[in-house]
Amino acid sequence: MVYQYVVTLKNTSRKYIDTFSLLLLLISALLFLREQYLSPNIKVPYLFGGFAILAIAAWNFYLRKKKKKNSDAFDQHRNQNSFLTG
């Protein structure tokens, strides 16, 4: 049977899930680096991996803030235009 319509669901908790995921990633990377630092024999590849994870998480956080800033500016601009035309 083929239906002639599409149903979409709005995900209202994505922001909270992304924040929680980023928080868990940062905590795990910091604990991993702490264990590497306290270990008597530091393995350079593992240390590099921990710093790479932190760098990727920081880049993700930066992009998310940048996207939020741009979307806030877009919403403000849209609201101003709708006020003028509406």
Secondary structure, DSSP 8 states (H G I E B T S, - for coil): ---S-------TTHHHHHHHHHHHHHHHHHHHHHHHHHSSS--HHHHHHHHHHHHHHHHHHHHHHHHHHHHHHHHHHHHHHHHHH-
